[in-house]
C-alpha cells in the first residue's frame, strides 16, 4: 500500500513536469530584445500609416504570437484587415481587442477606426464607430486619437460642423495628430 502511494506521487510529479515542459515548448519566445509585442505593434502602425496593409498584418500578427492578449495589436490587425477588404477578420479582431481591454481608450479608439475603415463594406459602420469612440472619450475626455477619429467619423458622415469641432480640439491639444 505504501509503495502504491509512493508510485502514485512519483507519477503525479512526472505528469506535472511533462505538462510544464510541453507548455514551455509551445510558447513563442522572443528572438531578441527588440522582438517584443510593443515593437511589432509600432511597426504595424507605421505600415498602416504608409498604406502597407499586408506588412501591417505581418507585424501585428507577430506581436500577437508573442502575447495573445496584446489588445492594441488585435485592434491594429482589425484596421489592416478592414483596408484589405476582409470585413469578417476586421470585425473579429476589433471585438477581440475590445474584449481584452474594453476600458483602454487607446484600444477603443483603434477599434473605432476599424469601423471607420469598414465604411464602404458595412452599412451601419458609424453606429459601432460612434459607440466605441464615445466610450473612449468617456474614459478620457481629452484622448487625442479618439477625438481625431471622431472628427474623421463625422467627416465621412458629412457632418462638417461636428468634424470641424473635433479637428479643432485635436489641433488645440498640440499632440502628434494635430498636423494630420
N, C-alpha and C positions, 0 to 999 in steps of 0.2 A: 504494500500500500504506500509506503514512504517512497519507494522507487518510482511508482506511478506518478505521484505528486511532483517529484523532482523532475521526471521526464516531461511532464506537462509544463512545468515552469520553464525549463530549458527550451522547449518547443515554442512557447509564447515569446520568449526573448528573441529567438531566431526569426520568428514571423515578423515581429515589430522591426527588427533590424533590416530584414528583407524589404519590408514596405518602405522604410526610410530610404534605403538605397535606390529603389525604383523611383520614388518621388523625386529624389535629388537628381537622378539621371534625366528625368523628364523636364525639369526646369530649364529654361533658356538662360544661359549665363552670358553676361556682357563680355565682349572680346577685348574691351579697353575701357579706360575711364570716360572716354567720350561716347561710348556705346551705352547711352542712358535714355530712358523714355523722354526726358526733358529735351535732350539734344535732338533726338529724332523728331519730336513734336515741332521744335523751332525750325528744323529743316523742312518739314512738311508745310509749315505756314509760309516759309519763303517760296516754296514751289507753288503754293496756291496763289501767292501774290504775282508770280511770274506766268500764271496760266498753265503750268506744267502739272496737270492733274494726275497723270499716271505716276509720275515721280513722287507726288504728294502721297498717293495711295501707298507706295512702297515705304516711304518714311514713316507715315502713321502706323502702318502695319508692323514695322519693326518695333516701334515704341510699344505697341500693344503686345507683341511677342515677349517683350521684356517685362511688361506689367499689364496684365489683362484688365486691370481696373483703372487704367490711366484715362480718365474721362475726357480730358482735353483732346487726346488723340482720337478717341471714338467720335467726338464732335467734328474734328478736322477731317476724319475719314468720311463722315457724312457729307461735308461740304464738297470734298473731292468727288465722291460718287454722284452727288447732285449735278455737278458740272460735267460728268461723264454720262449723263442721262440714265443713270441707274437709280431710279426712284426708290425701289424696294430696299436696296442696300443703304441708300442715304437715310431713309426714314428709320431703318433698323438701328443704324449707328447713332442717330440723334436720340432715339428712345433709350438706347443703352447708356449713352453719356448722361442723359437726364436722370436715369435710374441710379447711376453710380454717384453722381454729385449734383443732385437736384436743387441744392441751395447755393451752389457756387455761381456767382453772377457771370464770371468769365465763360464757364461751360454753358450756361443758359443762353448767353449772347451768341456763342458759336452755334448752338442748336437752332436759335432763331435764324441765323444766316443760312443754315441748311434749307429751311423752308423758303427763304427769300430766293435762293438759287433754284428752288424747285418751281418757281412761279410759272414757267412755261409748261410744266408737266403735271401740276396739281391745281385743280380749280380753286380750292379754298385754302391756298397756301398762306394767305395773310392772317387767317384765324390762328393757326398754330404759331406763326412767327410773332404775332402780336401777344399771344399768351406767354410765350417764352421770354420775350423782351420785356414785357410788363413785369413778369416775375423777377427777372434780373434787376430791373430798376427798383423794384420794391425792396430787394436785398441791399442795393447800393444805389441811392438816388443819383449819384454823380459818376456812375460807371461809364467811362468814355466809349468803350466798344459797343455796349448796349445802346447808348444814346445815338452813336453813329448809325448802327444798323436799324434803329427805329426811324431815323431820317431816311435811310435807304428804302425801308418798307413803305413809308408814306410817299416817297417819290414814285415808286412803282405802282402805287395805288392812285396816283395823280392827285394826291393831297398836298399841294405845293406849299401852302402856308405852314402846315404841320412839319413838313420836311425841312423848310427853311428854319423853323424854330429849333428843331433838333440839331441841324448842322451848325447853327449859330451857337448853340450851347456847347457843341464839341470844340468849335474854334475858341470860345471863351475859356475852355478848360486848358488850352495851350499844351495838349498832350501830343502823343505820336500820331493821332488821327486827324489833327487839326489842319494838316496840309494836304489831305486827300482830295 
